[in-house]
């Protein structure tokens, strides 16, 4: 029986991009692209974890569940951000000049 691997600290697992208060850390498009790549990477990581578990390649169930939760939460955050951006755009388009 394989020993359970230790749980890493939450801070080291979830790496959020740091934004400087001055706003000089890059363009919005760069941050958006980086976020999309991160979410896509977490989704691929979760899929790979499930495949390794189903193939019996030594992947533990708790690791699979954790990878799936990380992917789901990051996707949900991305969708909420998208919804807020669309809502802001629609509000700007309703403004009268």
Buried (B, 14 or more C-beta within 10 A) or exposed (E): EEEEEEEEEEEEEEEEEEEEEEEEEEEEEEEBEEBEEBBBEBBEBBEEBBEBBEEEEEBBEEBBBBBBEBBEEBBEEBEEEEEEEEEEEEEEEEEEE
